[in-house]
Amino acid sequence: MDAFSAIWNLAFLVLIVYLISRVARHFNNNKKKLNEMDKKIDEIKEIISKNDS
């Protein structure tokens, strides 16, 4: 029974590490997408300001 508990705890630890890495990757991808959107908004603002003058 002791070996079974050790294997179960190890599997649970691996699952937690995996879930944390997935959440971190999700936030990192969102940050990259938001930065790309900010760049595009800045480009649009530049185009509009050039057309206005």
Buried (B, 14 or more C-beta within 10 A) or exposed (E): EEEEEEEEEEEEEEEEEEEEEEEEEEEEEEEEEEEEEEEEEEEEEEEEEEEEE
